[in-house]
Amino acid sequence: MSWTPLSHRIHHLPLILAGPILRRTESRAVTVWLALKAPRQVELKVYATEGGTGEIVDRPLLQGANSTVQLGKYLHVVAVTAKPINSNVLTSGQIYAYDIQFAASSESPSAGAVPENEKENLISCLWPPSPDLSALGPETISYFAHQLPTFALPPQDLNYLRIVHGSCRKPHGDGRDALPILDNSIEQFAGTANSRPHQLFLTGDQIYGDDVADAMLWALTDAGDTLLGWEESLPLMDDAQIKKNLCISIPKNSENETAVGQEREIFRESPIQKPSDAEYHSKKPIELQPGTRSDIARDFGGFTAMLVNQSDKSKSHLFSLGEYCAMYLLVWSPVLWCTSFPKGKDICPNSKQAKVWDREVVELDGFARNLWRVRRALANIPTYMICDDHDVSDDFYLNREWCYRVLGKPLGRRVVQNALLAYAVFQAWGNTPAQFDREKPGDKLLTTAEKWSNSAGTDVSAWEEAASYLGIPRLDPKTHLPKLKLDEDVFILDRDGEGVSEVLNWHFTVRSFKHEVIVLDTRSWRGYPVKSAIDPPMLLTHKGFEEQIQQPLKETELLNKTGEFEIEATLVVVPTNLVGLWIIDAVQKREVEQGKVFNSDAGDAWNFHELAFVKLLSEFFKQRDRVIVLTGDIHYAAAVRLSYWSDCHFGDSRSNIEPLTRENYRSNCQNSVLAQLTASAFINEEWKTHLIHTKIKSLLPERSHECLGWNEPLELMKISRVGRKKAMAAAVRNRQSLPDWGYRIDWIKRQRARMFLQLEKGTASDRSHKNKQLPFLRRLWNFISLLWRNRWLQEGDEIVGYSNIAIVSFQWPAEGDGEKAVMQNVYWRPLWEPDSVVYSQYFVPLGLDEDD
């Protein structure tokens, strides 16, 4: 079958291009997100089911309606929230179903609208007859005969709570996509409210804007331009000017560098010419061909993904709004996929690039094969999302230098805004639908986005207004660099837009009957050191700690006191890790010392900025004694236990606290515990993660260690683990006083894998290529491969390094009846039995007793 452009297929596709995706779900409000090819008035109803088992649909309990937002001629997006009918509320222990109806939109009676007074239902708008779609999987988004999606609220008993999380989903990444495993898990327990998964948290890199397969970009550019109905003009410098404009110098004592007071080159030395003096011309996305965008992204956009001799990581970087929007549609739904890509030899200028194209097509075909499962899963579990860097581009807002080099260039600024606008519509809207209510900043953003799209990208005022709602800092008229301001001792992005009183927040909190989940935004709230633009940042500013952590924790306490909630467990989603492997820390520290900050996301981990890390722990444990952190980002799964004690929290004064002595430190200290549960990547494994997955990693295990701290004067001391008593004694010998606080880090052992699911033989996608080696070498390779697949070798002690997804559960007895604990089951596909899914458990005790 030959390649067919979307413009030739769009009229034969169903109304629903992606979704329904079940988003924020609470007792009194349920939100569902969809992307349609035509404007509609969308009505959502949530139904009880008989006996709460999901089998038979009963009466409606909640309902709501909303109109689609037109991002393009064939792209109309909506998040619709249903609210109580006659004071009905949803409860735990019940399975609910929902249905959606579509009516003609009052705004647009254009082609594709339904006749007035007629409505289409969800099922009819999902799957019209299409040979292309039938090749991509069964036509269903339900686990029941009624064909409606279902869900269950989190239980009243934490022992039954099931929370799913994962991150990093690159369509052409190595390995096999683990997100479809969620569909298997829901299907297994679809009729049991307390056993099926209750919430899904996607903790970052839901898409990759920088590392895109050539064939994928080919499809995205075609789809993006067709969906929008116009071609975006991307601002590029005139070719004759490009070499003169790779560098911008920050003038001495500029507004951005007040605290530094010195001139500093942001890029490499070259004649200085301000962007306003340069000549620009525009290019359409289709003119910037797949496989050719790396130099353009670096030189015209300032992006960093391709640095360190990795041009292949951004050879097909997304640029246009249409491309970013189309990427979301293709990773969440099979509808826009064409079952046949062109051959590399018909597209690429040389055989080398053609081979890369054809190899990536094989990987994309494997990814698309189970998208029907992904679509069904996302329709049947409340889903929450937070961005990390690849949702925009590698190293997004990593440090001050990245902000200067990217936001100071027209193409860089355009791409960042396109990515954030797509993020707001496709991810953030469903997290916090209240931010998109009428006259709220989200609603105003959607209005300006419609204006900009309706003008085919020519309405400059609408575009600038959208930038303000997205929190993109304005440019300093003197330096033509993004504006910064001071937050105590660090720079932060000046996100206060001109004429805009409110900026969209990406962070949010979800509360249920017995647990809360606080989702942090560690990208746009960073604190950049004033000394150097490449220094590792605080991942949250001082104001960020207050707004994202202190306030939600205090609000929960007030809600508990009023009886509205009975929160017992606190979970925090942190896109970047608090604690990482020692080898990664060592490499990143060396690269920072050498100034190679973009090599390996140097500075993205919390423990890289020690004071910010300790402040984070202090803010958690001032109000909670147990905290469970869900994180991803680093392409492996693991679990860490951090035990913390404090007589005087970091940053507090001892003036009103009894002096700590050896005799009273046991009774005076507050004991707390944090569990870090990491799950990554859905699909993007590497040879390095394969290696640390095995017993070979046991040769260099992660060591437990202690850190002790004093507040006055501030001092930290790290020592190898010897137990708290001996650690305190060692500290006193060196410091002549007892520390104010301390913590210990222990890595949790990975338990032996257990069988979860036996797949049909041959369902394991084979991405290998024909082996053209000589017979002897082939036999040698087969022998080595056999050894490598051996189960004993693959049963490592600490890490899961293959594509994975995690389900978190709890051991939560009543106070005094036993030890609390959290368990993370990590699901992955083993080499020794490829047609199966196994899971490895990490058991993290949450007891507060002192460990000597």
VOGU-3710 file (C-alpha; in Angstrom, 3 decimals, decimal comma):
1> mswtplshri> 0,000/0,000/0,000  1,432/3,418/-0,963  1,703/6,477/1,255  -1,480/8,563/1,365  -1,335/12,183/2,584  -3,763/13,076/5,370  -5,474/15,623/3,131  -6,638/12,682/0,985  -7,815/10,672/4,016  -9,278/13,230/6,410
11> hhlplilagp> -12,840/13,069/5,052  -12,925/9,291/5,518  -11,719/9,387/9,122  -13,997/9,329/12,180  -15,037/12,510/13,958  -12,848/11,690/16,981  -9,153/11,916/16,100  -7,902/11,213/19,636  -9,576/10,375/22,904  -11,683/10,167/24,812
21> ilrrtesrav> -9,041/10,531/27,519  -10,386/10,491/31,071  -8,715/13,354/32,914  -9,290/14,965/36,315  -11,822/12,817/38,153  -13,325/13,628/41,541  -16,505/12,925/43,489  -18,250/15,997/42,112  -16,526/16,542/38,774  -15,298/14,358/35,915
31> tvwlalkapr> -13,386/15,774/32,933  -12,902/14,079/29,562  -10,636/15,389/26,779  -11,105/14,841/23,025  -9,711/16,049/19,702  -12,206/16,193/16,823  -11,938/16,927/13,115  -15,014/19,207/13,117  -16,594/21,684/15,562  -19,153/20,303/17,987
41> qvelkvyate> -21,073/21,009/21,146  -19,969/18,124/23,359  -22,138/16,681/26,156  -20,722/14,326/28,785  -22,803/12,115/31,085  -21,472/9,903/33,868  -23,621/6,892/34,799  -23,905/4,557/37,746  -23,790/0,842/36,932  -26,010/-1,808/38,469
51> ggtgeivdrp> -24,373/-3,244/41,564  -21,329/-1,077/40,854  -19,806/-3,847/38,726  -19,749/-2,001/35,400  -21,770/-4,593/33,498  -25,104/-2,767/33,095  -25,412/1,002/32,725  -27,847/2,630/35,159  -29,025/6,222/35,708  -26,968/9,377/34,976
61> llqganstvq> -25,331/11,031/37,973  -23,247/13,834/36,472  -23,502/15,811/33,255  -21,896/18,782/31,528  -21,297/20,345/28,131  -18,687/22,433/26,364  -17,910/23,647/22,853  -14,767/22,714/20,985  -11,908/25,160/20,490  -10,754/25,542/16,899
71> lgkylhvvav> -6,993/25,211/16,615  -7,249/24,466/12,900  -9,588/23,676/10,039  -9,652/19,999/11,027  -8,506/20,282/14,654  -11,127/21,067/17,290  -10,220/20,293/20,892  -12,341/20,155/24,024  -12,163/19,223/27,681  -15,693/18,803/29,009
81> takpinsnvl> -16,507/18,538/32,710  -19,584/16,783/34,099  -20,967/17,937/37,446  -23,690/16,568/39,773  -27,320/16,171/38,768  -29,548/16,782/41,817  -26,590/16,756/44,238  -25,382/13,288/43,229  -21,778/12,478/44,110  -19,487/9,627/43,131
91> tsgqiyaydi> -18,191/7,263/45,804  -15,493/4,638/46,124  -16,108/0,941/45,561  -18,275/1,568/42,475  -17,604/1,339/38,755  -18,990/4,201/36,693  -19,490/4,511/32,939  -19,591/7,602/30,773  -21,004/8,480/27,376  -20,554/11,467/25,097
101> qfaassesps> -22,907/13,018/22,573  -22,045/15,491/19,838  -24,344/18,208/18,520  -23,929/20,909/15,895  -21,752/23,764/17,106  -23,364/27,195/17,128  -20,088/28,763/16,058  -19,635/26,823/12,850  -22,314/25,208/10,706  -19,574/24,221/8,264
111> agavpeneke> -19,065/20,967/6,432  -18,929/18,095/8,846  -21,560/19,488/11,209  -24,497/17,296/12,172  -28,037/18,350/11,273  -29,732/20,609/13,810  -31,607/18,781/16,600  -29,675/15,572/15,868  -26,883/14,129/17,976  -24,131/11,611/17,382
121> nlisclwpps> -23,078/9,241/20,143  -19,588/8,244/21,202  -19,506/4,822/19,561  -20,596/6,046/16,129  -17,904/8,744/16,141  -15,023/6,416/16,983  -14,797/3,806/14,254  -16,348/4,271/10,811  -15,463/1,441/8,407  -11,851/1,868/7,324
131> pdlsalgpet> -9,355/-0,782/6,162  -6,487/1,425/7,349  -7,830/1,631/10,910  -8,833/-2,022/11,200  -5,220/-2,967/10,534  -4,211/-1,102/13,698  -6,243/-3,113/16,196  -9,735/-3,917/17,501  -12,372/-1,204/17,375  -13,163/-0,787/21,073
141> isyfahqlpt> -12,500/1,527/23,996  -14,477/-0,537/26,515  -14,072/-3,689/28,610  -17,827/-4,384/28,654  -20,574/-5,356/26,217  -22,187/-1,905/26,451  -19,011/-0,522/24,758  -18,732/2,504/27,054  -15,565/3,432/28,940  -15,606/2,993/32,712
151> falppqdlny> -13,630/3,992/35,807  -13,538/3,689/39,577  -12,616/6,315/42,152  -9,770/5,593/44,584  -10,903/3,461/47,552  -11,510/4,531/51,129  -9,023/1,884/52,274  -5,449/2,639/51,173  -4,668/-1,072/51,146  -6,676/-1,279/47,896
161> lrivhgscrk> -5,330/1,853/46,207  -3,531/1,283/42,872  -1,616/4,177/41,299  0,132/3,772/37,946  3,038/5,922/36,798  5,693/6,118/34,112  7,557/8,503/31,828  9,594/8,932/28,640  7,733/7,577/25,626  9,694/7,918/22,381
171> phgdgrdalp> 7,897/6,195/19,482  11,072/5,007/17,742  12,961/4,374/20,984  14,620/1,045/21,679  12,467/-1,619/23,295  8,724/-2,192/23,180  6,189/0,299/24,463  5,205/-0,562/28,040  2,144/1,702/28,224  -0,120/-0,936/26,564
181> ildnsieqfa> 0,551/-3,147/29,618  -1,785/-0,792/31,502  -4,620/-1,936/29,236  -3,912/-5,549/30,194  -3,994/-4,616/33,872  -7,310/-2,760/33,627  -8,812/-5,551/31,536  -7,831/-8,157/34,132  -9,741/-6,366/36,924  -12,256/-4,312/34,910
191> gtansrphql> -15,249/-5,482/36,950  -13,723/-4,997/40,414  -13,648/-1,394/41,606  -11,072/-1,880/44,348  -8,701/-3,985/42,243  -8,472/-2,103/38,941  -5,937/0,752/38,665  -7,385/4,009/39,985  -5,098/6,795/38,754  -2,398/7,213/36,101
201> fltgdqiygd> 0,383/9,789/36,405  2,485/10,484/33,327  5,536/12,108/34,899  7,221/13,697/31,895  8,320/13,362/28,274  4,893/12,293/27,042  6,232/13,305/23,635  9,712/13,970/22,274  9,901/17,290/20,463  13,585/16,989/19,666
211> dvadamlwal> 14,379/13,315/19,036  11,953/12,407/16,250  12,208/9,700/13,597  12,545/10,998/10,042  9,449/9,127/8,860  7,546/10,372/11,906  8,363/13,990/11,040  7,287/13,303/7,465  3,881/12,233/8,769  3,689/15,009/11,376
221> tdagdtllgw> 4,408/17,838/8,945  1,821/16,482/6,538  -0,731/15,995/9,326  0,016/19,294/11,052  -0,433/21,418/7,950  -3,607/19,549/7,004  -5,136/19,797/10,478  -4,413/23,521/10,798  -5,461/24,255/7,229  -2,512/26,612/6,785
231> eeslplmdda> 1,280/26,477/6,776  3,166/28,247/9,535  5,914/30,706/8,607  8,929/29,831/10,755  11,320/32,788/11,354  14,852/32,068/10,161  17,779/34,404/9,781  19,004/35,209/6,300  21,646/32,664/5,282  24,251/35,408/4,846
241> qikknlcisi> 23,722/36,579/8,416  23,699/33,255/10,241  27,446/33,036/10,964  27,445/36,576/12,329  24,590/35,929/14,705  25,527/32,748/16,535  26,530/34,843/19,545  24,926/37,568/21,605  26,953/39,346/24,278  25,380/40,418/27,552
251> pknsenetav> 26,465/44,015/28,197  28,173/44,757/31,474  25,760/45,694/34,284  22,746/44,776/32,160  19,422/44,172/33,872  19,912/40,425/33,546  23,403/40,427/35,059  23,135/43,045/37,815  24,427/40,686/40,475  27,291/39,546/38,317
261> gqereifres> 28,481/42,891/37,043  30,588/41,479/34,269  30,387/40,917/30,559  29,870/37,317/29,515  29,657/35,626/26,149  26,681/33,287/26,000  27,692/31,396/22,901  31,044/31,410/21,191  32,982/34,505/20,169  31,870/36,215/16,982
271> piqkpsdaey> 30,961/39,711/15,793  28,021/41,051/17,785  24,837/41,935/15,975  21,521/42,273/17,725  18,566/40,274/16,424  16,649/43,430/15,572  19,386/44,377/13,122  19,421/41,013/11,395  17,414/40,174/8,339  14,937/37,341/8,681
281> hskkpielqp> 13,030/35,306/6,222  10,543/32,536/6,807  10,370/28,894/5,879  7,363/26,601/5,807  7,632/23,348/7,793  7,543/21,293/4,604  10,648/23,147/3,355  12,664/21,925/6,369  12,888/18,277/5,436  13,210/15,283/7,804
291> gtrsdiardf> 16,794/14,434/8,688  18,067/17,955/7,925  16,957/19,995/10,938  19,804/19,516/13,415  21,959/22,439/12,256  18,876/24,616/11,839  17,741/23,831/15,391  21,205/24,654/16,750  22,111/27,724/14,692  18,709/29,358/14,192
301> ggftamlvnq> 16,995/28,149/17,366  19,849/27,833/19,867  18,748/24,328/20,871  21,171/21,950/22,560  19,926/18,415/21,883  22,437/17,947/19,078  25,501/19,162/20,971  28,279/16,767/21,939  28,374/15,135/18,492  24,763/13,914/18,656
311> sdkskshlfs> 23,256/15,554/15,596  21,021/12,509/15,088  19,152/13,432/18,286  17,542/16,435/16,608  17,765/15,707/12,894  13,965/15,881/12,700  13,217/18,345/15,522  9,613/19,559/15,671  9,226/23,261/14,883  5,632/24,144/14,005
321> lgeycamyll> 2,492/24,186/16,127  0,898/21,718/13,726  3,769/19,263/14,201  3,549/19,413/18,002  -0,229/18,963/17,934  -0,019/16,079/15,479  2,574/14,352/17,669  0,094/14,155/20,554  -2,585/12,760/18,260  -0,251/10,076/16,921
331> vwspvlwcts> 1,093/8,883/20,288  -2,378/8,637/21,866  -4,508/7,290/19,026  -4,225/5,087/15,930  -6,691/7,179/13,887  -4,218/9,395/12,003  -1,681/6,638/11,383  -1,251/5,525/7,812  -0,438/1,823/7,539  2,312/2,440/4,998
341> fpkgkdicpn> 5,214/4,903/4,992  7,196/5,676/1,837  10,384/3,686/1,299  13,613/5,378/2,282  15,040/5,152/-1,239  12,067/7,140/-2,548  12,513/9,955/-0,035  16,131/10,227/1,077  18,985/11,766/-0,942  21,473/8,996/-0,125
351> skqakvwdre> 21,546/5,321/0,837  22,829/5,961/4,369  19,882/8,166/5,257  17,525/5,753/3,479  18,701/2,913/5,747  18,062/5,047/8,826  14,596/5,879/7,485  13,687/2,240/6,846  14,985/1,124/10,252  12,951/3,799/12,015
361> vveldgfarn> 9,843/2,826/10,032  10,127/-0,703/11,451  10,295/0,790/14,946  7,311/3,054/14,300  5,247/0,161/12,963  5,913/-1,752/16,187  4,884/1,281/18,237  1,627/1,800/16,304  0,586/-1,842/16,560  -0,662/-1,518/20,148
371> lwrvrralan> -1,921/2,062/20,082  -5,482/0,748/20,292  -4,605/-0,583/23,743  -3,140/2,772/24,768  -6,258/4,556/23,581  -8,540/2,188/25,487  -6,482/2,442/28,671  -6,445/6,255/28,637  -10,235/6,277/28,233  -10,714/4,101/31,325
381> iptymicddh> -8,469/5,547/34,028  -8,216/9,100/35,419  -5,023/10,452/33,860  -2,759/13,279/35,010  0,318/14,661/33,252  3,267/16,978/33,864  5,858/18,085/31,350  9,586/17,543/31,414  12,168/18,804/28,949  11,460/16,622/25,900
391> dvsddfylnr> 7,829/17,750/25,783  9,461/20,913/24,415  13,088/20,052/23,595  16,057/18,491/25,354  17,366/20,643/28,252  14,264/22,878/28,225  14,948/25,663/30,783  17,838/23,554/32,111  19,925/26,549/33,120  20,207/30,263/32,465
401> ewcyrvlgkp> 22,390/29,776/29,418  19,752/27,600/27,733  17,155/30,321/28,310  19,452/32,939/26,805  20,485/30,982/23,745  16,993/29,703/22,871  14,551/32,404/23,977  16,852/35,058/22,515  16,414/33,679/18,989  13,183/34,102/16,998
411> lgrrvvqnal> 13,031/30,463/15,896  13,894/29,189/19,377  11,262/31,377/20,960  8,672/30,333/18,362  9,312/26,620/18,893  9,145/26,914/22,693  5,843/28,774/22,444  4,425/26,256/19,968  5,386/23,417/22,305  3,948/25,098/25,408
421> layavfqawg> 0,729/26,030/23,632  0,306/22,411/22,556  1,155/21,285/26,108  -1,480/23,622/27,561  -4,196/22,318/25,243  -3,304/18,627/25,139  -1,996/18,057/28,687  -2,579/20,904/31,161  -6,243/21,540/30,330  -7,280/18,161/31,698
431> ntpaqfdrek> -5,109/18,487/34,827  -6,691/21,735/35,979  -9,929/22,355/34,047  -10,849/25,129/36,503  -7,976/27,207/35,078  -9,809/27,071/31,726  -13,209/28,183/33,031  -14,700/31,324/31,508  -12,508/34,426/31,961  -9,746/32,401/33,611
441> pgdkllttae> -6,223/32,499/32,081  -6,701/29,172/30,315  -9,908/30,362/28,668  -8,177/33,551/27,535  -5,284/31,512/26,156  -7,665/29,350/24,124  -9,340/32,468/22,727  -6,020/33,979/21,649  -4,931/30,638/20,173  -8,104/30,568/18,066
451> kwsnsagtdv> -7,430/34,120/16,889  -3,873/33,292/15,931  -4,865/30,147/14,069  -7,782/31,843/12,300  -5,338/34,477/11,058  -3,095/31,715/9,635  -0,377/32,770/12,055  -0,329/36,470/11,164  -2,028/38,022/14,230  1,058/39,212/16,115
461> saweeaasyl> -0,859/40,702/19,050  -2,683/37,411/19,673  0,616/35,536/19,579  2,254/37,901/22,067  -0,764/37,688/24,364  -0,601/33,888/24,242  3,077/34,058/25,252  2,099/36,003/28,366  -0,482/33,430/29,472  2,102/30,681/28,890
471> giprldpkth> 4,614/32,454/31,139  7,229/32,986/28,426  9,339/35,969/29,543  9,455/39,074/27,393  12,725/40,166/25,823  14,832/42,910/27,340  14,847/45,742/24,750  18,557/46,382/25,413  19,975/42,872/25,371  17,262/41,096/23,358
481> lpklkldedv> 17,476/38,311/25,938  14,655/36,991/28,133  13,895/39,106/31,172  14,852/37,725/34,564  14,230/38,950/38,090  15,628/38,124/41,503  13,929/35,800/43,985  16,121/36,297/47,044  19,546/35,041/45,900  18,660/33,491/42,515
491> fildrdgegv> 17,391/34,652/39,139  14,000/33,451/37,945  12,219/33,877/34,626  10,116/37,035/34,672  6,824/35,337/33,808  4,643/38,407/34,440  3,319/39,316/31,012  2,548/42,885/30,014  -1,162/43,563/30,499  -1,747/40,010/31,768
501> sevlnwhftv> -2,564/39,570/35,449  -2,561/35,769/35,504  -0,233/33,139/34,089  -1,160/29,487/33,673  0,331/27,217/36,313  1,453/23,721/35,382  1,644/22,432/38,980  -1,473/21,060/40,664  -2,817/18,894/43,488  -5,266/15,988/43,358
511> rsfkhevivl> -7,032/14,857/46,536  -9,113/11,753/47,043  -10,680/10,120/50,080  -7,485/9,040/51,840  -4,549/10,318/49,757  -3,257/13,440/48,064  -0,939/13,786/45,078  1,037/17,012/44,698  2,436/17,419/41,183  5,426/19,758/40,946
521> dtrswrgypv> 6,492/21,913/38,016  10,290/21,896/38,179  10,850/23,397/34,706  9,364/26,893/34,735  9,953/27,649/38,449  13,728/27,206/38,500  16,133/29,427/40,414  19,257/30,228/38,408  22,447/31,083/40,344  23,734/34,610/39,721
531> ksaidppmll> 27,400/33,640/39,530  27,405/31,768/36,245  24,814/31,098/33,561  25,812/27,427/33,395  25,665/26,693/37,130  23,139/23,995/38,149  19,848/25,612/39,197  17,536/25,202/42,137  14,714/23,156/40,604  12,231/25,205/42,630
541> thkgfeeqiq> 12,673/28,833/43,600  11,970/30,096/47,099  8,535/31,248/45,944  8,058/27,894/44,227  8,598/26,017/47,492  5,922/28,142/49,116  3,330/27,916/46,341  3,868/24,341/45,149  4,594/22,552/48,454  3,798/24,586/51,561
551> qplketelln> 0,389/25,858/50,445  -1,060/22,515/49,215  0,077/20,728/52,376  -1,516/23,400/54,565  -4,728/23,326/52,514  -4,991/19,583/53,065  -4,640/20,035/56,817  -7,499/22,535/56,793  -9,666/20,193/54,705  -8,932/17,340/57,108
561> ktgefeieat> -10,011/19,501/60,036  -13,318/20,373/58,363  -14,001/16,684/57,723  -14,160/17,102/53,939  -11,192/14,736/53,563  -9,336/12,224/55,702  -5,957/12,337/53,966  -3,486/9,804/55,359  -0,949/9,370/52,540  0,974/12,071/50,687
571> lvvvptnlvg> 2,455/11,425/47,258  4,500/13,952/45,300  5,168/13,725/41,563  8,623/15,115/40,798  9,646/14,888/37,119  13,365/14,770/37,966  14,917/12,417/40,518  15,857/13,314/44,067  18,443/10,535/44,241  20,196/8,936/41,282
581> lwiidavqkr> 22,869/6,341/40,573  26,303/7,287/41,835  27,884/6,802/38,406  25,444/9,313/36,852  26,158/11,823/39,618  29,900/11,397/39,138  29,709/11,902/35,369  27,510/14,977/35,686  29,721/16,588/38,329  32,765/16,079/36,140
591> eveqgkvfns> 30,994/17,571/33,139  29,869/20,616/35,117  33,465/21,146/36,211  34,471/21,006/32,538  31,653/23,347/31,491  29,911/20,625/29,445  26,507/21,211/30,983  24,422/19,973/28,052  26,095/16,574/27,743  23,917/14,671/30,196
601> dagdawnfhe> 21,328/17,088/31,642  23,892/18,114/34,244  22,063/19,774/37,115  18,626/18,271/36,488  18,686/16,027/39,576  17,736/17,445/42,968  20,827/16,173/44,749  22,988/18,216/42,368  22,012/21,391/44,233  22,535/20,186/47,791
611> lafvkllsef> 20,895/23,107/49,594  17,784/22,971/47,402  17,611/19,219/48,023  17,760/19,656/51,799  15,221/22,484/51,632  12,880/20,166/49,724  13,159/17,512/52,442  12,640/20,124/55,129  9,469/21,477/53,480  8,053/17,969/53,178
621> fkqrdrvivl> 8,790/16,929/56,738  7,715/20,122/58,465  4,156/19,014/57,685  4,334/15,261/56,929  6,178/12,339/58,487  5,818/10,095/55,420  6,161/11,170/51,784  6,125/8,999/48,652  7,806/10,511/45,595  6,898/9,308/42,092
631> tgdihyaaav> 9,478/10,174/39,456  10,879/9,102/36,103  13,156/10,790/33,540  16,252/8,575/33,782  15,257/5,494/31,739  15,352/2,942/34,545  13,107/1,858/37,410  14,238/1,623/41,024  13,277/2,443/44,616  15,081/4,389/47,325
641> rlsywsdchf> 14,300/4,841/51,015  15,388/8,088/52,666  15,099/8,239/56,453  15,240/11,743/57,911  15,530/13,145/61,383  15,518/16,698/62,645  15,704/18,612/65,880  15,776/21,913/63,991  14,799/21,895/60,304  17,062/23,298/57,633
651> gdsrsniepl> 16,801/27,090/57,593  15,125/27,341/61,025  16,643/29,139/63,989  17,518/27,357/67,234  16,657/30,403/69,349  13,456/28,834/70,745  14,580/25,199/70,658  16,121/23,280/73,535  19,811/22,594/72,808  20,394/19,095/71,467
661> trenyrsncq> 22,547/16,813/73,607  23,578/13,196/73,368  21,123/12,436/76,143  18,007/14,065/74,663  18,486/13,785/70,901  16,383/10,600/70,755  13,374/12,222/72,431  13,704/15,634/70,761  14,161/14,519/67,168  11,352/14,103/64,670
671> nsvlaqltas> 11,756/10,968/62,547  10,414/10,926/58,980  10,727/8,755/55,902  10,580/9,303/52,147  10,221/6,642/49,463  11,405/7,526/45,956  9,770/5,305/43,342  11,195/5,670/39,833  9,574/4,298/36,665  11,157/5,055/33,280
681> afineewkth> 11,066/4,667/30,325  7,821/3,535/28,682  9,912/3,133/25,563  13,468/4,463/25,276  15,791/1,886/26,768  19,539/2,027/26,060  22,498/-0,339/26,160  23,565/1,366/29,403  20,240/0,597/31,070  20,427/-2,980/29,763
691> lihtkiksll> 23,779/-3,332/31,518  22,722/-1,972/34,919  19,614/-4,171/34,739  21,782/-7,289/35,122  23,838/-8,964/37,831  26,860/-7,107/36,431  25,653/-3,995/38,279  26,146/-5,911/41,542  29,888/-5,481/41,073  29,388/-1,754/41,721
701> persheclgw> 26,331/-1,559/43,990  24,738/1,632/45,254  26,123/2,416/48,702  24,042/3,653/51,600  25,290/6,890/53,101  24,472/9,524/55,711  24,353/13,296/55,471  24,378/15,480/58,587  23,731/19,207/58,717  24,118/22,247/60,932
711> neplelmkis> 22,179/25,475/60,497  24,347/28,016/62,325  26,677/28,309/60,536  25,391/26,269/57,616  27,444/23,124/57,074  26,865/19,685/55,531  28,851/16,531/56,167  28,526/13,351/54,108  29,821/10,098/55,536  29,496/6,466/54,574
721> rvgrkkamaa> 26,733/4,661/56,396  27,655/3,435/59,863  24,318/3,870/61,635  23,014/7,015/63,284  24,757/6,564/66,626  28,190/6,194/65,084  27,460/8,889/62,522  26,568/11,319/65,297  29,727/10,415/67,187  31,836/10,972/64,089
731> avrnrqslpd> 30,123/14,289/63,475  30,765/15,522/67,011  34,460/14,635/66,760  34,750/16,724/63,592  32,343/19,578/64,364  32,351/19,652/68,188  28,535/19,943/68,235  25,578/17,734/67,444  23,954/18,267/64,019  20,516/19,847/63,664
741> wgyridwikr> 19,264/17,376/61,078  20,354/14,455/58,978  19,234/11,831/56,522  20,279/8,407/55,302  19,768/6,947/51,830  19,258/3,223/51,192  18,607/1,550/47,835  15,850/-1,074/47,911  16,513/-4,523/46,495  14,616/-5,601/43,406
751> qrarmflqle> 12,749/-8,843/44,085  12,769/-11,815/41,742  10,509/-11,336/38,711  7,068/-12,950/38,712  4,855/-13,767/35,746  2,062/-11,282/35,003  0,933/-12,068/31,486  1,663/-14,695/28,857  1,234/-13,195/25,394  0,436/-15,085/22,245
761> kgtasdrshk> 3,490/-16,540/20,598  4,977/-14,203/18,054  3,477/-11,014/19,502  6,909/-9,804/20,541  7,877/-7,346/17,827  11,212/-8,165/16,247  13,209/-5,029/15,544  16,343/-6,894/14,623  17,609/-6,815/11,080  18,878/-9,569/8,912
771> nkqlpflrrl> 22,181/-10,873/10,133  24,660/-10,729/7,281  27,643/-11,923/9,300  29,770/-14,892/8,339  28,569/-18,279/9,708  31,281/-18,437/12,403  30,591/-14,908/13,624  26,874/-15,565/13,515  27,276/-18,683/15,682  29,488/-16,754/18,091
781> wnfisllwrn> 26,936/-13,964/18,294  24,112/-16,440/18,887  26,097/-18,040/21,724  26,787/-14,675/23,378  23,145/-13,706/22,915  22,040/-16,940/24,595  24,242/-16,180/27,597  22,967/-12,615/27,733  19,333/-13,760/27,820  19,997/-16,109/30,741
791> rwlqegdeiv> 17,510/-15,440/33,529  20,088/-15,549/36,338  22,105/-12,799/34,654  19,009/-10,709/33,938  17,748/-10,863/37,542  19,763/-7,885/38,792  19,616/-6,567/42,346  18,614/-2,911/41,984  17,484/-1,694/38,569  14,933/-2,490/35,877
801> gysniaivsf> 16,564/-1,194/32,715  14,058/-2,322/30,088  10,900/-0,506/28,968  8,606/-0,480/31,982  5,514/0,800/33,740  4,881/0,739/37,497  1,853/0,166/39,720  2,126/1,443/43,286  0,183/-0,149/46,144  0,158/0,194/49,913
811> qwpaegdgek> 0,403/-1,793/53,114  -1,472/0,502/55,462  -2,581/-0,989/58,788  -4,256/1,102/61,445  -1,888/2,941/63,771  -0,228/0,492/66,131  -1,317/-2,590/64,163  1,831/-3,038/62,094  4,336/-1,346/59,840  3,235/0,818/56,957
821> avmqnvywrp> 4,906/0,238/53,595  4,642/1,113/49,926  5,191/-1,403/47,121  6,123/-0,688/43,533  5,515/-3,442/40,979  7,510/-2,702/37,825  6,206/-4,458/34,693  8,593/-5,299/31,853  9,237/-7,887/29,139  12,039/-10,366/29,919
831> lwepdsvvys> 14,651/-11,496/27,404  14,416/-15,104/28,568  10,708/-15,234/27,615  9,958/-12,386/25,171  6,288/-13,325/24,671  5,440/-12,474/28,267  5,256/-9,659/30,801  6,765/-10,041/34,261  6,898/-7,736/37,257  9,588/-7,033/39,836
841> qyfvplglde> 8,530/-5,707/43,223  10,241/-3,113/45,392  9,061/-3,182/49,015  9,794/0,053/50,910  9,124/0,068/54,682  7,696/3,352/55,958  8,258/2,786/59,659  9,397/5,831/61,636  11,479/4,035/64,242  15,089/5,100/64,476
851> dd> 17,500/2,770/62,678  20,784/2,519/64,535
//
